[in-house]
Amino acid sequence: MIKLKITCREATRILLNGEDRTLPLAERLSLRLHQRACGNCRRFARQVALMRQASARWRHYSED
């Protein structure tokens, strides 16, 4: 069942869980719907993506 209205706390949990595993369709949709309405959660998602990219670059840099 898709929970259409989630809180920012739930959106954060779902987003961070998505770093470790593939999210089910219902969670992906709930997160997308929430992020369309919530600028703070969109910003947080961009920050998480930036940290992921920076970590990947650092790992690549440290291996050389």
N, C-alpha and C positions, 0 to 999 in steps of 0.2 A: 504494500500500500504506500502510495506517495503522500508524504506529509508536505502539503503545499506551503505552509507558513512555518518556517523554522526561525529560531533565535540566532543572534550573532554567535553566541556560545556554541550552539549546535553546528553552525556553519563552519566555525573554526575547527571544531573536532572533526567534521567530515573532511575538510580540506587537508588537515594534517594526517588523517588516516589514509588519504589518497596518496600520500608520499610513500607509504609502506605497502599498499596493496591496490588492486584494481577495485574501484568503487562500483557497487551495483547501480543499475540504471536509475532506480528510485532516488538514491542518494545524490547522484550526479545531477539529476533534474531539480531536486530540492535546492541543491547548492547554487545551481545556475539561476533559478528563480529568485533566490534570496539576494545573490550578488547583483542582479539587475536592478534591485530596489535599494541596495545598501552600498553606498560609496565607500564606507569604512572597510567593509569586507572585501570589496574589489581591491582596495589599496593593500590590504593585508595579503591577499592572494598574489599580488605583484611582488610584494616584499619577499614572500616565501619563494617565489620563482627566482628572484634575484639571488637569494641566499643559496639556492640549489645550484644555479649557474656558477656562482663564485666558488662554491665548494668543488664543483667538477673541474673548474679551471685550476684551482689550487692543487688538487690531486694530480692533474696532468702535469702541472709545472714542477711539483715535487718529485715526480717520477723521472723527469729528465735530468 
